[in-house]
Amino acid sequence: MVWGPMAQVPIHPGLFTLPDDPRGPRLLAGRCTVCSKHHFPAGDTCPYCTADGCSVAAIGATGTLYLHTTVNARPPGYRGELPYGFGLVDLPEGLRVVSRLAESRLDVLRSGLPVELEIAPLFTNDAGDEVLSFAYRPRDGGASR
Amino acid sequence: MSTRPVYIAGVGIHPFGRFDDKDVTQLGQTAVRAALAEAGVARGGFDAAFCGTVYTGVAAGHKVLGGLGLSGVPIVNVEAGCASGGAALALGAAAIASGQRERVLVFGMEKMPRGIIRSSFFPPWCEEAGFSPAPAYFALRARRLMQESGVTREHLARVSVKNHAHGVNNPYAMYRKPFSMEMVLGAQMVCDPLTLFMLCSPNEGAAAVLLSSKPAQSGPTIQVRAAVLRSHVPGSALGEHTPMAGLIGDEPPSPTETAAREAYEIAGVSPADLDVVELQDTDSGREILSVEELGLCPRGGGGKFVADGVGEMSGQLPVNPSGGLLSKGEPLGASALGQIVELTWQLRGAADQRQVDGARVALGHTVGRGANASVVILTR
């Protein structure tokens, strides 16, 4: 085994900013230049008004938890830790994002909870790289993993 | 467009459950044979076939009919997630209504993988990242009902208790034991607030319906008044198209709502006219959401609907007298047509201990991945 700094790779390209990005942790949403609505993940065509030529907007540093649950059993293919929180996060930009939550305790999670985005390693892949994914965690300290 | 009536000439079903000694083709053949026998037709007795299935693979319907010596007619295999059977029925009914066909065989079958359904729907990275667990999405929908429709954990449990009580009387159901509130609430927590007994099991089974341009020569006349399939409009983060995001507020109508609206209009009936309903109850919360989306109660009234016992056998509008998917299990391609078989029996007055007395107007509903929703209205 070779010991050395692990490379970090995103679980999928184009979903979120990487750790060295000066903008900080952000989701990379599509923003329609015609109707101004956001969609995620970003695509060229707006799903709401069908206009082409959407731009990419780095959004979602913070949000508010709308709905949540906890996943206790490993879904097929999932490579992160169990249990994990899962929910819908409302972003100030008008987007409601489906997200893993970096908090699974049901006595901490509640509707209306202020949350913030983290981009963090989820698992180590077969090549030895740390694979980054995104999750929302409670703001202000309640924030244990 | 002028159309002509569509009648049900025969129905057949293979029980829903687990059948390790049979392959999916055999399941389908059992249901097809039963439907054709009931209609009194053999080879040459239908001029097109539509087969709903999701996991069966290439030429699924061709294998079923080929093995029975019934191929030669056009055979179309249809995939529309949980609504696959409803999609096949919509195509078959349209072929007759338009005058293109005289008799159409519609069938569906499935042999589901065990456990949480693995689907080619998600790319591998979505599964690795934890976006694939269907029960988690169900749980979020249930939690929204708790926040916005006055639904409690007890209401969720009561739906499961009701459907399992109904299933006791259905020889084609997988689970035929009554469940108590304590058993359902105390079962293993899968995704809060949903316990194991509030979720249906993917399983195996088949169902078939022979549609005809002419009413049956004997017995009650059962007519397909509407068979509608709709897909989602983007915008809802909780839709069955399972997006990674939606918009806050201003949600578009769900595919169930748009399909129901169209079906009521085509059939010329309203929810108040319905006598019996079979609807999608993949989980207890989905039943309550389906009740709301089909207009069986006002939006936000799901909790009250359950509390008032409206959907019980003794209630105003029995829901899932077959036991629903919660007690039958869900073989995707067969589930919608299983509902049509049950509702046909209900309208004939032939549903034995599950009979809703005097039923004359029935509605069947499925919704699932795609998103797809089907709504079928039958009358006697």
Interface residues (C-beta under 8 A of the other chain):
Chain A: I11 H12 A29 K37 H38 H39 F40 P41 P47 Y48 L67 H68 T69 T70 V71 N72 A73 P75 P76 G77 Y78 R79 G80 Y84 F86 G87 L88 D90 L91 G94 L95 R96 V97 V98 R100 L106 S111 L122 F123 V131 S133
Chain B: G115 I116 R118 F122 P123 P124 W125 E127 E128 A129 G130 F131 S132 P133 P135 A136 A139 L140 R143 R144 Q147 M189 V190 C191 D192 P193 L194 P234 G235 A237 L238 P243 M244 A245 G246 L247 I248
